[in-house]
């Protein structure tokens, strides 16, 4: 990771966020040839494994929902787990995702023979071990310099969209969102969770991976406990931890899951937890919750509309609690030891 000059952490994060939409659009449009080859491999092998570490894993978790909707047999794996418990040697397409392309897990995995795997990469650094090691989708703009992942997440989603489009997913609505970023007013939401000492983020389907990347952002920047639990999973036991000190951030997309959010919000409010809803459903606001209204979207368009708004919210939440936000105490950008 580049050395962060004291006092510059937030400036660096904001600089990455300011150019993420343009870089994501350019990444999508530049990825066509490799995306087509990757789509051909997926059709040929009939299996897709998305493998990554850190925030890249949560990108994969969100994108996997969209691959599955196209009929692709897909699984998401933490790369360190694959090193310990390798998959059976069958025909499959493996997409290794790493913004830096140089983590210890990536290097170790590439050193192992592929067997019947057809391997591809997705990275922001073409000169990295991943960029040099396998055919790859490469994001525009180079590696992310700030500590917490922001631009790299949106760019990685755009590269996934290039593959999904090659598999037949219409991309226009998602690209339209990238061309006209949503910037909602966040002040009421920030006030609602201002006294929270922990955050629980929750989504469904394609937005659950976004919730998981958001929880990582809270832990990295605000240095507070944060969980990301899919809506059904939150219902099954973890409700016991809720209290007025636990802030709830619900992510609500359009589609079949939209009707499930009001009941969950009501249960959280009954426990005394403040509830913020980032709402892309097009449905009425949920009672007794603070709503951040975003135009109705689903699929990758919902991810593109929500992710930057959620990033802005969480970065501001952290900046109100941490001096020199974005300057890590214990972490490095690239983990070189397994």
C-alpha positions as CSV (number, residue, x, y, z in Angstrom):
1,X,0.0,0.0,0.0
2,X,1.2,3.5,-0.7
3,X,2.3,5.4,2.4
4,X,-0.6,7.6,3.7
5,X,0.6,11.0,4.8
6,X,-0.9,11.9,8.2
7,X,-4.1,13.8,7.7
8,X,-4.6,12.7,4.1
9,X,-6.6,9.5,4.6
10,X,-10.1,11.0,4.0
11,X,-8.8,13.2,1.1
12,X,-7.5,10.0,-0.6
13,X,-10.8,8.2,-0.1
14,X,-12.8,11.1,-1.5
15,X,-10.5,11.3,-4.5
16,X,-11.1,7.7,-5.3
17,X,-14.8,8.1,-5.0
18,X,-14.9,11.2,-7.1
19,X,-13.6,9.3,-10.2
20,X,-15.2,5.9,-9.6
21,X,-18.1,6.3,-12.0
22,X,-16.0,7.4,-14.9
23,X,-13.5,4.6,-14.3
24,X,-16.3,2.1,-14.0
25,X,-17.8,3.1,-17.3
26,X,-14.5,3.0,-19.0
27,X,-13.7,-0.4,-17.5
28,X,-16.9,-1.9,-18.8
29,X,-16.4,-0.6,-22.3
30,X,-12.8,-1.7,-22.4
31,X,-13.4,-5.2,-21.2
32,X,-15.4,-6.6,-24.1
33,X,-12.8,-9.0,-25.7
34,X,-11.8,-10.7,-22.5
35,X,-15.4,-10.7,-21.2
36,X,-16.4,-12.6,-24.3
37,X,-13.7,-15.2,-23.8
38,X,-14.7,-15.6,-20.2
39,X,-18.4,-16.0,-21.1
40,X,-17.4,-18.7,-23.7
41,X,-15.5,-20.5,-21.0
42,X,-18.5,-20.4,-18.6
43,X,-20.8,-21.8,-21.3
44,X,-18.2,-24.5,-22.1
45,X,-17.4,-25.7,-18.6
46,X,-20.9,-25.2,-17.1
47,X,-19.5,-24.1,-13.7
48,X,-18.2,-20.8,-12.4
49,X,-16.2,-20.2,-9.2
50,X,-15.7,-16.7,-8.1
51,X,-12.7,-16.6,-5.7
52,X,-11.3,-13.6,-3.8
53,X,-10.3,-12.1,-0.4
54,X,-11.6,-9.1,1.5
55,X,-13.9,-6.7,-0.2
56,X,-13.5,-8.5,-3.5
57,X,-15.2,-11.5,-2.0
58,X,-18.3,-9.3,-1.2
59,X,-18.3,-8.0,-4.8
60,X,-18.4,-11.6,-5.9
61,X,-21.3,-12.4,-3.5
62,X,-23.4,-9.6,-5.1
63,X,-22.5,-10.5,-8.7
64,X,-23.2,-14.2,-8.1
65,X,-26.9,-13.5,-7.8
66,X,-26.9,-12.0,-11.3
67,X,-25.0,-14.9,-12.8
68,X,-27.4,-17.3,-11.2
69,X,-30.4,-15.4,-12.6
70,X,-28.9,-16.1,-16.1
71,X,-28.9,-19.8,-15.3
72,X,-25.1,-20.1,-14.5
73,X,-24.1,-22.6,-11.8
74,X,-22.0,-20.3,-9.7
75,X,-20.3,-20.4,-6.3
76,X,-18.3,-17.8,-4.4
77,X,-15.3,-18.9,-2.4
78,X,-12.8,-17.3,0.0
79,X,-9.5,-17.9,-1.6
80,X,-7.8,-18.8,1.7
81,X,-10.3,-21.6,2.1
82,X,-9.6,-23.0,-1.4
83,X,-6.0,-23.2,-0.5
84,X,-6.8,-25.4,2.5
85,X,-9.6,-27.4,1.0
86,X,-9.2,-27.4,-2.8
87,X,-12.1,-28.1,-5.1
88,X,-12.5,-31.5,-6.9
89,X,-10.6,-31.5,-10.2
90,X,-13.5,-31.0,-12.6
91,X,-14.0,-28.8,-15.6
92,X,-14.9,-25.3,-14.3
93,X,-14.2,-21.7,-14.9
94,X,-12.5,-19.9,-12.1
95,X,-12.5,-16.1,-11.9
96,X,-9.9,-14.8,-9.4
97,X,-10.8,-11.3,-8.2
98,X,-8.3,-9.0,-6.5
99,X,-8.0,-5.3,-7.0
100,X,-4.3,-5.4,-6.1
101,X,-3.6,-8.7,-7.8
102,X,-0.7,-9.4,-5.4
103,X,-2.1,-10.8,-2.2
104,X,-0.4,-13.8,-0.7
105,X,-3.4,-16.0,-1.4
106,X,-3.5,-15.0,-5.1
107,X,0.2,-15.8,-5.5
108,X,-0.1,-19.1,-3.7
109,X,-3.2,-20.2,-5.8
110,X,-1.5,-19.3,-9.1
111,X,1.5,-21.5,-8.1
112,X,-0.8,-24.5,-8.0
113,X,-1.5,-26.4,-11.2
114,X,-4.9,-25.6,-12.7
115,X,-5.8,-29.1,-13.6
116,X,-9.1,-28.9,-15.5
117,X,-9.8,-25.4,-14.4
118,X,-9.9,-22.5,-16.9
119,X,-8.6,-19.6,-15.0
120,X,-9.2,-15.9,-15.5
121,X,-8.5,-12.8,-13.4
122,X,-10.2,-9.5,-12.5
123,X,-7.8,-6.8,-11.2
124,X,-7.0,-3.1,-11.2
125,X,-3.3,-3.8,-11.7
126,X,-2.2,-5.4,-15.0
127,X,1.4,-5.6,-13.8
128,X,0.4,-7.7,-10.7
129,X,0.9,-11.4,-10.3
130,X,-2.7,-11.9,-11.2
131,X,-2.6,-9.5,-14.2
132,X,0.5,-11.3,-15.6
133,X,-0.5,-14.9,-14.6
134,X,-3.9,-15.4,-16.3
135,X,-6.1,-13.8,-19.0
136,X,-7.8,-10.9,-17.2
137,X,-10.3,-8.2,-17.0
138,X,-8.5,-5.0,-16.0
139,X,-10.1,-2.0,-14.4
140,X,-9.3,1.5,-15.6
141,X,-7.4,3.9,-13.4
142,X,-4.9,1.7,-11.7
143,X,-4.8,0.2,-8.2
144,X,-6.7,2.0,-5.4
145,X,-4.4,4.2,-3.3
146,X,-6.8,4.9,-0.4
147,X,-7.1,2.5,2.5
148,X,-10.8,1.4,2.4
149,X,-12.2,0.0,-0.8
150,X,-14.5,2.3,-2.7
151,X,-13.6,2.8,-6.3
152,X,-12.2,-0.7,-6.6
153,X,-15.6,-2.1,-5.7
154,X,-17.6,-0.1,-8.3
155,X,-15.0,-0.9,-11.0
156,X,-15.0,-4.6,-10.1
157,X,-18.8,-4.7,-10.4
158,X,-18.5,-3.0,-13.8
159,X,-16.1,-5.6,-15.0
160,X,-18.5,-8.3,-13.8
161,X,-21.2,-6.5,-15.8
162,X,-19.1,-6.9,-18.9
163,X,-19.1,-10.7,-18.5
164,X,-22.8,-10.7,-17.6
165,X,-23.6,-8.7,-20.7
166,X,-21.6,-11.2,-22.8
167,X,-23.8,-13.9,-21.3
168,X,-26.9,-12.0,-22.3
169,X,-27.8,-9.6,-19.5
170,X,-29.1,-6.2,-20.8
171,X,-26.6,-3.6,-19.5
172,X,-28.2,-0.3,-20.5
173,X,-30.1,0.5,-17.3
174,X,-26.9,-0.1,-15.2
175,X,-24.8,2.0,-17.5
176,X,-27.4,4.8,-17.4
177,X,-27.0,4.8,-13.6
178,X,-23.2,5.1,-13.9
179,X,-23.7,8.1,-16.2
180,X,-26.0,9.9,-13.8
181,X,-24.9,9.2,-10.2
182,X,-27.4,9.3,-7.4
183,X,-26.5,11.7,-4.5
184,X,-29.2,11.6,-1.9
185,X,-29.3,13.7,1.3
186,X,-27.8,11.7,4.0
187,X,-28.0,14.0,7.0
188,X,-31.1,12.5,8.6
189,X,-29.7,9.0,8.3
190,X,-26.4,10.0,9.8
191,X,-28.2,11.6,12.8
192,X,-30.3,8.5,13.3
193,X,-27.3,6.3,13.9
194,X,-25.0,9.0,15.4
195,X,-25.0,7.4,18.9
196,X,-24.7,3.8,17.7
197,X,-21.8,1.8,19.0
198,X,-22.3,-1.0,16.4
199,X,-24.0,-1.3,13.0
200,X,-25.8,-4.2,11.5
201,X,-26.3,-4.0,7.7
202,X,-28.8,-6.2,6.0
203,X,-30.0,-6.8,2.4
204,X,-31.4,-9.5,0.2
205,X,-30.3,-11.0,-3.1
206,X,-27.9,-8.8,-5.0
207,X,-27.8,-6.2,-2.2
208,X,-26.5,-8.5,0.5
209,X,-23.0,-8.5,-0.9
210,X,-23.2,-4.7,-0.9
211,X,-24.2,-4.9,2.8
212,X,-21.2,-7.1,3.5
213,X,-18.8,-4.7,1.8
214,X,-20.4,-1.9,3.9
215,X,-19.8,-3.7,7.1
216,X,-16.2,-4.1,6.2
217,X,-16.0,-0.4,5.6
218,X,-17.4,0.4,9.0
219,X,-14.9,-1.9,10.7
220,X,-12.0,-0.4,8.7
221,X,-12.9,3.2,9.0
222,X,-15.1,3.7,12.1
223,X,-13.2,1.0,14.0
224,X,-16.5,-0.3,15.4
225,X,-18.1,-3.7,15.4
226,X,-20.3,-4.3,12.3
227,X,-22.2,-7.2,11.0
228,X,-23.8,-7.9,7.7
229,X,-26.7,-10.4,7.9
230,X,-29.0,-11.4,5.1
231,X,-32.6,-10.4,6.1
232,X,-33.7,-14.0,6.8
233,X,-30.5,-14.8,8.7
234,X,-31.0,-11.7,10.9
235,X,-34.4,-13.0,11.8
236,X,-33.0,-16.4,12.9
237,X,-31.5,-15.6,16.3
238,X,-29.3,-12.5,16.0
239,X,-32.2,-10.3,16.9
240,X,-31.3,-11.0,20.5
241,X,-28.3,-8.6,20.2
242,X,-30.4,-5.6,19.2
243,X,-30.6,-2.6,21.5
244,X,-30.8,1.2,21.2
245,X,-27.0,1.2,20.7
246,X,-27.3,-1.1,17.6
247,X,-27.9,0.9,14.4
248,X,-29.7,-1.0,11.6
249,X,-29.0,-0.2,8.0
250,X,-31.5,-2.0,5.6
251,X,-30.9,-2.1,1.9
252,X,-34.1,-2.5,-0.1
253,X,-34.2,-3.2,-3.8
254,X,-37.1,-3.5,-6.1
255,X,-38.4,-7.0,-6.7
256,X,-39.7,-9.9,-4.7
257,X,-37.8,-9.1,-1.5
258,X,-39.1,-5.5,-1.2
259,X,-42.2,-6.6,0.8
260,X,-40.1,-8.3,3.4
261,X,-38.4,-5.2,4.6
262,X,-41.2,-3.5,6.6
263,X,-41.6,-6.4,9.0
264,X,-37.9,-6.6,9.7
265,X,-37.7,-2.9,10.3
266,X,-40.6,-3.0,12.7
267,X,-39.0,-5.8,14.7
268,X,-35.7,-3.9,14.9
269,X,-37.5,-0.7,16.0
270,X,-39.4,-2.8,18.7
271,X,-36.0,-3.6,20.1
272,X,-35.1,0.1,20.3
273,X,-32.6,0.1,17.4
274,X,-32.6,3.1,15.1
275,X,-33.3,2.0,11.5
276,X,-32.1,3.6,8.3
277,X,-33.4,2.2,5.0
278,X,-31.7,2.8,1.7
279,X,-34.7,2.3,-0.4
280,X,-34.7,1.5,-4.1
281,X,-37.9,-0.4,-4.1
282,X,-40.3,2.2,-5.4
283,X,-42.6,1.2,-2.5
284,X,-43.9,3.5,0.2
285,X,-41.5,4.5,3.0
286,X,-41.3,2.2,5.9
287,X,-43.0,3.6,9.1
288,X,-40.8,4.7,12.0
289,X,-37.5,4.4,9.9
290,X,-35.3,7.0,8.3
291,X,-35.5,6.5,4.5
292,X,-32.8,7.4,2.1
293,X,-34.8,7.4,-1.1
294,X,-33.1,6.3,-4.3
295,X,-34.9,5.8,-7.6
296,X,-36.4,2.4,-8.2
297,X,-33.8,-0.1,-9.5
298,X,-32.9,-3.8,-9.3
299,X,-30.0,-6.0,-10.4
300,X,-26.7,-4.4,-11.3
301,X,-28.4,-1.0,-11.7
302,X,-29.4,-1.2,-8.0
303,X,-25.8,-2.0,-7.1
304,X,-24.5,0.9,-9.1
305,X,-27.1,3.3,-7.6
306,X,-26.7,2.1,-4.0
307,X,-23.0,1.4,-3.6
308,X,-21.6,5.0,-3.9
309,X,-24.5,6.4,-1.8
310,X,-23.8,3.8,0.9
311,X,-20.1,4.5,0.7
312,X,-20.7,8.3,1.3
313,X,-22.9,7.5,4.2
314,X,-20.4,5.1,5.9
315,X,-17.4,7.3,5.3
316,X,-19.2,10.3,6.8
317,X,-20.3,8.1,9.7
318,X,-16.7,7.1,10.3
319,X,-15.3,10.6,9.9
320,X,-17.6,11.9,12.7
321,X,-16.1,9.3,15.1
322,X,-12.5,8.8,14.2
323,X,-9.6,11.3,14.0
324,X,-7.6,10.9,10.9
325,X,-10.1,8.6,9.3
326,X,-8.7,6.3,6.6
327,X,-5.3,6.0,8.2
328,X,-5.0,2.4,9.3
329,X,-3.5,1.4,12.6
330,X,-3.0,-2.3,12.1
331,X,-3.8,-3.1,8.4
332,X,-2.0,-3.1,5.1
333,X,-3.6,-2.9,1.7
334,X,-2.0,-6.1,0.4
335,X,-1.6,-9.1,2.7
336,X,1.6,-10.8,1.8
337,X,1.5,-13.5,4.4
338,X,-1.0,-16.3,4.5
